[in-house]
Amino acid sequence: MRRLLGASTVVLADLDARPVAVAGPEPDATELAALLAGTYEHAGPVHRPPWAAVPLIVAGELSGALAARDAAEAELAPAAALVARSLDHAALRRARSRITQAELRTLRAQISPHFLHNALAVIGARIRTDPDRARTLLNDFADYLRYSFSTQGDYATVADELQAVQTYLELQRARFDDRMELTVRMAPEILPVAIPFLVIQPIVENAVRHGLEPKPGPGAISVSGFGEGPLCVIEVEDDGVGMRPEEAGAILAGRGGGRGGVGLANVDQRLRTVYGPEYGLVIETAPGGGTKVVIRVPKFMRGVTTR
């Protein structure tokens, strides 16, 4: 920036006239404070040779100033606009991260008591009749809780999410007396892809609870994933009772009521927050025809990475 402006000193200052970053010799504090006071008072450029300053407007608000000594005055305003845009984008990323974290906390708080109760009941029933299976299920239950409440970050790999889903479904299969058929087909190329934490499991839980539980007899769930050019595609499909397309629309809008609207709407909103409005869930369904929920997101996106 200093070289771009041809300046001897460049200062990025906050609203208290304190230098946040300085390139070049340190400025005189009194001289700089007077310059910035004039800039903030007029909310516009101020030129007091050899200094000039331009306010930084971020998200429509005065956020600081860019000051330069011995600068090409015509270049200062465009440089300030560039800095403001960078700060605006950084603020947007932080805001998106806060939103995503809040939505994830909401989802964790809503982990189904229905499932927790049933899982513990199944484990308890197996303790006398099949203690080895009960021990395995108890370990699965502990793994499920450990993953669901993990604080390792906002993102996980597809492989990690898939492991959590398989653990969850093993607990459900025990409850269904193994009448639930599970098929998993996942292309190796997408296993290391980073995606938002806890996006697959809520979809699978919705398939079990609202697709298979109301259906008489056995049921089947398939979880598949593959690459589609630059995209990672994950599909969760069940052969359950299905629903009307307008019900699916209401669920994604958060108006699903007892049909699992909170979990799916939460996942849909988090995907849109992270990747953009075109990357929400897609639901394909019909009454009696089962349900398919599709996640389609970029394989790589700046800022989306596991720790």
Buried (B, 14 or more C-beta within 10 A) or exposed (E): BBEEBEBBBBBBBEBEBEBEEBBBEEBEEEBBBBBBEBBBEEEEBBBEEEBBBBBBBBEEEEBBBBBBBBBEEEBBBEBBBEBBEEBBEEEEEEEBBEBBBEBBEEBEEEBBEEBBEBBBEBBEEBEEEEEEBBEBBBEBBEBBBEBBEBEEEBBBBBBBBBBBBBBBBBBBBBBBEEEBEBEEEBBEEBBEBBBBBBBBBBBBBBBBBBBBBEBEEEBBBBBBBBBEEEBBBBBBBBBBBBBEEEBBEBBBEBEBEEBBBBBBBBBBBBBBBBBEEEBBBBBBBEEEEBBBBBBBBBBEBEEBEBE
